[in-house]
Amino acid sequence: MKGKYDIIVIGAGHAGCEAAVAAARLGSKVLLITMDMGKTAQMSCNPAMGGIAKGQIVREIDALGGFSGVVTDASTIQFRMLNRSKGPAMWSPRAQCDKARFSMNWRHILENTCNLDIWQDSVTEITFRESSISGVKVSMGAEFEARAVILTAGTFLNGKLFIGKESTDGGRIGEMASYGLTAQLTSMGITAGRMKTGTPPRIDIRSLDTSVFDIQKGDETPSRFSYLPLLSSVQRSGRQRDCFIVHTNKTVHSILESGFDESPLFTGKIKGIGPRYCPSIEDKLHTFAGRDAHQLFIEPEGWNTNEYYLQGFSSSLPFNVQMEALRAIEGFSEVKVFRPAYAVEYDFFDPRQLLPTLESRVVPGLYLAGQVNGTTGYEEAAAQGLMAGINAHLALSGKEPFVLGRDESYIGVLIDDLITKGVDEPYRMFTSRAEYRILLRQDDSDVRLTEKAYRIGLADEFRYGYMCRKRDMVRRCVSFAEETAISPAEANEYLESVGSAAIENPRRIGDLVARPGVSLEGLLDRVPRGTSEAFDAALEKEVKAAAEIDPSSFDAMRATLSMPWIPCDVNIAEKAPLKSVEADIRASVVEAAEIAVKYAGYIEREKRAADKIKRLEDLRIPEDFDYSKLTALSIESRIKLERYRPQTIAQASRIPGVSPADISVLLVFFGR
Ligand SMILES: Cc1cc2nc3c(=O)[nH]c(=O)nc-3n(C[C@H](O)[C@H](O)[C@H](O)COP(=O)(O)OP(=O)(O)OC[C@H]3O[C@@H](n4cnc5c(N)ncnc54)[C@H](O)[C@@H]3O)c2cc1C
């Protein structure tokens, strides 16, 4: 069996799916090889997408023309916008998903993408001809030819699973590990290390007494991830599934502690480093020894299943200890478990050996994305996959690389952090990692990124045209707020209702929106008809036009997204009801305009700071620069710069240990 491709993607996880679809849609001939097609885009752990900073990443992927947002929307069973009480830089969308549908929806997209073939087997070797990549070999002996390979093998490389004293080889429970690739790549000079992560038990909700739990509901008016005018499954059906909240107690803790001497974490069997911010329950007991209780979330894994995920109870303790501890939680005395908690240890590769395109500096033509780069999380993986897919295609077509800046996207922050600083524990995104948070909000990733994706050919005409209309509507709405005055008689009742001081003279709407607690929507409702009619009419007209999708482009979109085998309440192929789409578009325009008006000062300040740093991004350092001749640099800096080999002065400034004084030395040397 032989086949010739431009690009081979290894692994159909979150990174692999985005990589394969992006490269194929750009025009490369792609083969996606994965160990088990039935596990496409498997949510190995939490049945949820998004969350703090991660939700912003999913929106960015969507704005760029990736599919994680669309798939999430089609699979959503509960939606919440987290951090609403904080500033908009912190608002983060999160969707609980139907795990099985998430996987099937991704598979449907893969199977309906032109230029994309799929093959089920395990890749055991990357092949070379005259030191250039020539393809891959798989375990059953088949060989496939390609000019570039994207490796997205997740937690599978030499993967080992642990429950108590038991350990077995595997990438996830019930799935084989992958062998051969780490040995081959390390023999070529790529540095590998070990990391670990874990997952909690899945339980049968029928065995719990849910009446004693607190209920966590979805938002009353749920939003969604994709900027496309397609309603999500919960927006369309008006239904959401509830989560529950419960707490551990002292008895649970002492039962868990009784198993510590059998825990692979504490007996030294697991050597890999785990995620500090997503610790196992035994880690939490160890670190916060004085705490009497830890919060747990009980989250449904789908629309029609009794299987629930117990967030916060990740563990690698023996199964009998897990069971005994679970039974001691209030409402859990009769608990039945579908799948136990376990930990997995796996190989990753040092991301400092990557270029900003995610191509290996050591093995040209090889791209790495996802968990293999030391990250954790579906969103981080999907973002890297998308960027690797785009860049592998661009490189083969002889085009300029596609790299996003730290001031443009969380994706830019993620990749820059990985390749500049490397990882010493599984890397997940936080808002605190981004220095320009107010520029990287979830409401306007489309305005930031869609045009860039359109220029390289990934975002299509429809998406681009739609973004332009929305951008114009927001501008119109902002100008209206800035130019229109409102009188005390019109505004005061509303202002007082939200606890804001009454006004004595007419004031511009924009000035009032800048006050805490005052919303643009609230004031728009009170503008007298004579004033607002022209604006309202124009906005309504635009909204209608945006919702009235050109049938030919809708058909094109439908061809990619249609999922006829999904029950109709989540069938995104159906055109959404016009009225709901209009209401949704209007709400998103007014929200984006309100943020632009309320935070104009902060946004401007961050833009200026980002522009300053941008000048340093343009100052390139030659690849083979000899730092030893710059004796004015501190010794620590010289060692770090030699090791990390930053491509620009801005990147050098982000390396821990390189001080502002050292940056001045570099600036002087390079003539600034
Ligand atoms: C037990 C467990 C617990 C986790 N806990 C958390 C958590 O708490 N929080 C969190 O954020 N993330 C967690 N994760 C990680 C999360 O699942 C990953 O971050 C995410 O799935 C990574 O996506 P990926 O595309 O890089 O890899 P994966 O989703 O792992 O996909 C890798 C794919 O590659 C395929 N593959 C591997 N090797 C080969 C090969 N040689 N040939 C062909 N195909 C191959 C596999 O079959 C799989 O389909 C956990 C993962 C596991 C397994």
The ligand as an SDF file (V2000), in Angstrom:
LIG
                    3D

 53 58  0  0  0  0  0  0  0  0999 V2000
   -5.9910   10.5880   31.4310 C   0  0  0  0  0  0  0  0  0  0  0  0
   -5.9370   11.9650   30.8760 C   0  0  0  0  0  0  0  0  0  0  0  0
   -6.2300   13.0270   31.6900 C   0  0  0  0  0  0  0  0  0  0  0  0
   -6.1940   14.3200   31.2130 C   0  0  0  0  0  0  0  0  0  0  0  0
   -6.4940   15.3380   32.0460 N   0  0  0  0  0  0  0  0  0  0  0  0
   -6.5320   16.6020   31.5880 C   0  0  0  0  0  0  0  0  0  0  0  0
   -6.9150   17.6630   32.4280 C   0  0  0  0  0  0  0  0  0  0  0  0
   -7.2130   17.4880   33.5830 O   0  0  0  0  0  0  0  0  0  0  0  0
   -6.9120   18.9160   31.9170 N   0  0  0  0  0  0  0  0  0  0  0  0
   -6.5670   19.1440   30.6360 C   0  0  0  0  0  0  0  0  0  0  0  0
   -6.5810   20.2910   30.2210 O   0  0  0  0  0  0  0  0  0  0  0  0
   -6.1900   18.1530   29.8390 N   0  0  0  0  0  0  0  0  0  0  0  0
   -6.1690   16.8970   30.2840 C   0  0  0  0  0  0  0  0  0  0  0  0
   -5.7910   15.8910   29.4700 N   0  0  0  0  0  0  0  0  0  0  0  0
   -5.1670   16.2390   28.2540 C   0  0  0  0  0  0  0  0  0  0  0  0
   -6.0450   16.4390   27.0710 C   0  0  0  0  0  0  0  0  0  0  0  0
   -6.7000   15.2670   26.7880 O   0  0  0  0  0  0  0  0  0  0  0  0
   -5.0800   16.8110   25.9980 C   0  0  0  0  0  0  0  0  0  0  0  0
   -4.4970   18.0510   26.3380 O   0  0  0  0  0  0  0  0  0  0  0  0
   -5.6240   16.9550   24.6330 C   0  0  0  0  0  0  0  0  0  0  0  0
   -6.4350   15.8970   24.2980 O   0  0  0  0  0  0  0  0  0  0  0  0
   -4.4220   17.0300   23.7280 C   0  0  0  0  0  0  0  0  0  0  0  0
   -4.8080   16.9990   22.4120 O   0  0  0  0  0  0  0  0  0  0  0  0
   -3.8130   16.3820   21.3470 P   0  0  0  0  0  0  0  0  0  0  0  0
   -4.4920   16.5690   20.0430 O   0  0  0  0  0  0  0  0  0  0  0  0
   -2.4760   16.9480   21.5340 O   0  0  0  0  0  0  0  0  0  0  0  0
   -3.7030   14.8480   21.7200 O   0  0  0  0  0  0  0  0  0  0  0  0
   -4.8000   13.7390   22.0030 P   0  0  0  0  0  0  0  0  0  0  0  0
   -6.1400   14.3090   22.1860 O   0  0  0  0  0  0  0  0  0  0  0  0
   -4.2350   12.8860   23.0710 O   0  0  0  0  0  0  0  0  0  0  0  0
   -4.8190   12.9420   20.6350 O   0  0  0  0  0  0  0  0  0  0  0  0
   -3.7130   12.2320   20.1910 C   0  0  0  0  0  0  0  0  0  0  0  0
   -4.1560   11.3450   19.0350 C   0  0  0  0  0  0  0  0  0  0  0  0
   -3.0220   10.8050   18.4020 O   0  0  0  0  0  0  0  0  0  0  0  0
   -3.2390    9.4350   18.1160 C   0  0  0  0  0  0  0  0  0  0  0  0
   -1.9110    8.8400   18.0480 N   0  0  0  0  0  0  0  0  0  0  0  0
   -0.9600    8.8180   18.9980 C   0  0  0  0  0  0  0  0  0  0  0  0
    0.1600    8.2370   18.5360 N   0  0  0  0  0  0  0  0  0  0  0  0
   -0.1010    7.8750   17.2770 C   0  0  0  0  0  0  0  0  0  0  0  0
    0.6480    7.2130   16.2870 C   0  0  0  0  0  0  0  0  0  0  0  0
    1.9080    6.8260   16.4980 N   0  0  0  0  0  0  0  0  0  0  0  0
    0.0680    6.9490   15.0970 N   0  0  0  0  0  0  0  0  0  0  0  0
   -1.2110    7.3320   14.8400 C   0  0  0  0  0  0  0  0  0  0  0  0
   -1.9560    7.9730   15.7600 N   0  0  0  0  0  0  0  0  0  0  0  0
   -1.4060    8.2410   16.9570 C   0  0  0  0  0  0  0  0  0  0  0  0
   -4.1090    8.9590   19.2460 C   0  0  0  0  0  0  0  0  0  0  0  0
   -4.8070    7.8060   18.8730 O   0  0  0  0  0  0  0  0  0  0  0  0
   -4.9980   10.1750   19.4680 C   0  0  0  0  0  0  0  0  0  0  0  0
   -6.1200   10.1110   18.6180 O   0  0  0  0  0  0  0  0  0  0  0  0
   -5.8280   14.5590   29.9050 C   0  0  0  0  0  0  0  0  0  0  0  0
   -5.5280   13.4990   29.0710 C   0  0  0  0  0  0  0  0  0  0  0  0
   -5.5890   12.2050   29.5530 C   0  0  0  0  0  0  0  0  0  0  0  0
   -5.2690   11.0520   28.6460 C   0  0  0  0  0  0  0  0  0  0  0  0
  1  2  1  0
  2  3  1  0
  2 52  2  0
  3  4  2  0
  4  5  1  0
  4 50  1  0
  5  6  2  0
  6  7  1  0
  6 13  1  0
  7  8  2  0
  7  9  1  0
  9 10  1  0
 10 11  2  0
 10 12  1  0
 12 13  2  0
 13 14  1  0
 14 15  1  0
 14 50  1  0
 15 16  1  0
 16 17  1  0
 16 18  1  0
 18 19  1  0
 18 20  1  0
 20 21  1  0
 20 22  1  0
 22 23  1  0
 23 24  1  0
 24 25  2  0
 24 26  1  0
 24 27  1  0
 27 28  1  0
 28 29  2  0
 28 30  1  0
 28 31  1  0
 31 32  1  0
 32 33  1  0
 33 34  1  0
 33 48  1  0
 34 35  1  0
 35 36  1  0
 35 46  1  0
 36 37  1  0
 36 45  1  0
 37 38  2  0
 38 39  1  0
 39 40  1  0
 39 45  2  0
 40 41  1  0
 40 42  2  0
 42 43  1  0
 43 44  2  0
 44 45  1  0
 46 47  1  0
 46 48  1  0
 48 49  1  0
 50 51  2  0
 51 52  1  0
 52 53  1  0
M  END
$$$$
